[in-house]
Amino acid sequence: MTATPTTLRHSRDIVTPALRAALDRLDETSRARAGYHLGWTTEDGEATAGGGGKAVRPALALLSARAAGAPAEAGLAGAVAVELVHNFSLLHDDVMDGDTLRRHRPTVWAVWGTASAILTGDALLALAQEVLLESGSAHAVAAGTLLASATRELVRGQMQDLAFEHRTDVTLDECLDMAAGKTGSLLSASAAIGAVLAGAPDATTGALATFGAQAGIAFQIVDDLLGIWGDPAVTGKPRFSDLQARKKTLPMTYAAGRPGPAGERLTAWLAAGEKADEAGLAEIAALVVAAGGREWATEEARRRLRLAESALDAAPVPDAPRDELVALARYLVNREA
């Protein structure tokens, strides 16, 4: 099975020039802010050596074209488009969450203000549809519709996430539904959009979409685990960041809903709305473990991974791209950042 870091590097090599070309369409200020957000430049506009993030979604888009029997390049416009939508969501998420760091650097809003971050995100969202519609594919409209629907679902999930901040009665089913929208929708679209652009039959695009949706929920569960127990040196976020923000994450929601002293104390802590220092947050994290939240989330991520892999059995996906899709999903579940 192809090593996933190699798959991601190969994807970045293909997508980055096209992504840069897309950003060249933007006005000078939006282009500069987006380039900084992507890690391509410093605050002063000087070029950097790295940047771009993991590029998981573009990799899925290229692999989905290959899964449909087409060259990876058939999914290139889709790969650029999903990466643009993903970064639109990150720019807005940083504003909504008040996060001042992303990938160990100050966020766009923290440097240039909230309005600048919002407008940069809006520019990327519009650009994504422009790239798709000008792709030259006979199926560009279908791909654009898929991405628009996924973006709508992403926003729905984000709206739920914000609403949960003001509730103490969030259920596990609601939290899973939120994850399906906030994270699963775009990963689902990413895993199918290359195949859509290549004109694949519905059975193939449907199987790939289901694969991406289940992998996306697994990805969100792992993200929630890292938001409590991740290493700040690796994640780039403060220790216990999700607890400090009092987020209704999946491990927390599961644990707070369990009977027994640990679950009851977590429910009371969430309802009280009190701030906690690092020692207090460590105690809360220990209560999540005691109530079974960490164990449940770890196993649920693995279960979703199995569902993702089995979804590929519903369509005639060639062995090589299938193996790489499975390896990529496993990478998402086993990652440390």
N, C-alpha and C positions, 0 to 999 in steps of 0.2 A: 504494500500500500504506500502511495506517495506521501512523503513527509509533509505535513500541513504547513510548516513555515515556508517550505519551498513553494507550495501552491500559492500562499499569500504573497510571497515575493514576486512570483511570476505574474500574478494578477496586478500587483502594483506597477510592474514594469509595463504592462499593456495599457492600464487605465490612466496612469498619471499624466502622460502627454496629452491624452484626450481631455482629461479633467482640467489641465492647465489651459488648453485651447478654449474650453467652454468658459472658464473664468475670464478669459481675455475679452469676452463680450460685455462684461460688466463695466460700469463707470469706475473711474480711478479709485475712489474712496472705498466702494464696496469690494472691489477686487483686492485692495490692500488689506482690508479687515478680514476677508475670507482667506487670503493667503497666510495671514498671521494665525488665524484660527486653525488652519490645516497644518501648521508647523513648518511652512515653507520659508517664512521670514521672521525676523525679530520685530519688536515694536517699532524700530526705526526703519524697517523695510529692507534690512540687510538679509541676503539669502542665507539659509541654514542648510545643514547637510542632511537632516532627517525630516521627520514629519509625516503626516498622512494617516496616522493611526494604523489599526490592524488591516483595514480594507476587507473585512469579512463579507460585507454585502456585495461589493463588486466581484469578489471571488465567486460567490454563489451565482451571480448573474452570468458570468462567463461559463461556469460549469454547467448551468442549466441549458445553455445553448449546445454545449457538447453532449449533454444528456439527451437532447433531441436529435442528435446525429449531425449537427452543424458545426462549423468551426467556432472556436471561442469568440472570434472577432464578430460573429453575427450578433452576439449579445453585448457588444461594447457600449452602444448607446444606452442600453438598460443599466449596465454597470456604472456608467457615469451618473445617470439619473438617480439611481438609488443611493449613491454616495452623496449626491447633492441634497437629497431629501433627508438623509440621515444627519448631515451636518446642519441643515436648517433646524432640525429638532434639537440638536445639541446646543446650538446658540441660544435658542429660546429656553431650553431646560435650565441652562446656567443662570439665566435671568430669574426664572420662576423659583428656582431652588436657592438663589443667593450664593451660588458657588463661585468662589473667587479664583479657584485653581482648576485647570484641566490639563492632563498630561504634564504635570509638574510646572506649568506656566500660568501666569495670570490669564483669566478669561477675557474675552473681548469686551464684555460690559464693564468689567472691573478696570479696564484700561481706558476705554473710550466712551463709556456710558451706556445706559440701558437702551436708549433710542437707536444708537448705532448698531448694537447687537441685534435688535429686533429687525431693523431694516436690512441688515446683511443676511439674516436668515430668510427674510421674505424674498430677497433677490435670488438666493440659491433655490428656493422652492419654485419660483417662476422659471428659472433657467432649466430646471430638470425637465419640465414639460416641453420646453423649446428644443432641447437636445433630442428628446424622443421623437417629436413630430417632424424633425428635420433629419431623421436617421436614414431615410431612404428605404426602410423596410415597408413592405406592403401591409404589414401588421402593426404599424406604428400607433394607429388610433387605439387598437385593442390594448397595446402595451401602456399607452397613456391612461386609458380608462382603469387598467389594473393598478397603476401607481397612484392615481387620484383616489381610488377607493381605499387603498392601503393607507394613504395619508389621512383620509377622513377617519379611519379606524384608529390610527396612531393618535390623532387629536382627541378622539373619544376616550381612549385609554388615559391620556394625560389629564383630561378633565376629571375623570374618575379619581385619579391619583391625587389631584388637588382637593377634590371634595372630601376624600378620606381624611385629610389633615384636620378637618373640623368635626369628625365623627369618632365615637368610641365604640360603635357597634358594627364595625366592618366585618363581614363574614369571609371565610376562606374562599368560598365560591365567587364572591364579588372580587376578591383580590386576584384570583386566577383569571377572571374575565378581564380585569384591568390589564394584567400582564399580556394577555392575548392581543389586546388592542395596542397598548403602548409599545411593545417590543415584537410580539409575534407577527403582527400585520406586515411590517416592512420586511422582516426576514422571509416571510411567506412570499411576498411579491418579488423579493430579490431572487429567491430560488426558482421562480417560474418565469420571470420576465425575459430572460434570454431565450427560453423555449418558445414563448409567445412571439417574440420578434422573428424567430426562425420558422414560424408557422407550424409548430408541433400540434398534434391532435389533442383534444380536450383531456383524454385519459392521461397523457403524459404531463401536461401542464397542471392538471389537478393533483396528480401524485406528487409532483415537485412542490406545489403550493402547500400541501399537507405536510410534507417533510419540513419545509421551512417554518411553518406555523408551530409545529411541535418542538423543533429545535429552538425556535424563538422563545417559547415559554421556558424551556430548559435554561437558555441563556439568561433570562431574567431572574430565574431562581438563583442561579450561581452569582449573578450580580448582587442580589440581595444578601447572599451569604458573605460575599466580599465586602459589602457595605457595613457589616458588623465585625467580621473576623479577618478581613484582608490586611495584608502588610502595607502600611502607608508608603514604604519605600518602593513598593511595586505598583500599587494602585494609583498613587499620586493624590490620594484623598486622606483626610485626617482619620486617626483611629476612632472606631465606633461612629463614623460619620452619619450613618442612617439612624442610629439611636439618638445622637445629638439633635437631629432634625425631627425626631419622633415620628418617623415614617412608618406607615402600616405596611411593612414589607411582608412577604410570604412567611418567612420563619417566625416573625413576631406575631402575625395574625394567627397562625396555627397555634403557637404557644399560649397566647393570651386567651384563646378559646378553649383550652384544655381544663378539665376539672383538677382541683388540687391546689396546694398552697402556692406553687410557683406561678401557675396560670392566673390565680386570683391576684397575686401581687403585681403581676404585669398589667392586668386589667386596671387595677387601682392606679398604677403609675401613669398609664396612658391617660386616664381620666383626670388625674390631678394637674397635668400640664406643667409640672415643676421641672426646672432646669437641674442638671446633675453634673458634677465634676467628673473627671476621668475615673476616679475610684467608684463613683456611683454608677457610671455607665458600664464599668467592668462587672459590677454586681448584676445589673440588668441583663447583660449578655449571658452571664452564668445562669440566670433564671430562664432565659430562652432555651438554653441547653437542657436544664433540668426538666422543663416542660415538654421536651422532645422536639422543639422547633428546628434545631439544627439537623438532627437525624432525619426528621421527616423531609425537610427541604432537600437534603443530599440524595435521599432515595427517590423523591419525586422527580428531581432533575434527571436521574438515571432512567426512570420509567419513561419520561418524555423522550429521552434519547432513543430508547427502544422503539417507541411508537414512530418516531421520525424515520428510523432505519427501515421499519416494516412497511412504511408508506411507499417506499421505492419499489416494493415487490408488485405494486399494482400497475406498473407500466414497464415496457421493454427498454430500460435504461442500459446502455452499454456498460461493460464491467469497469473500464478505466474511470470515467467520470463518476460512476456510482461509488467506487472505492474512495475517490477524493471527496465526494460529498459526505460520506460516512466519516471519513477522517476529520473533515472540517467540523462536523457536528460534535464529534468526540472532543476535539480541541476546545470548542466553546464550553463544554461541560467541565473539562479538567483544567481550565486556565487559572491563573493566579492574579489576573488583572483585567 
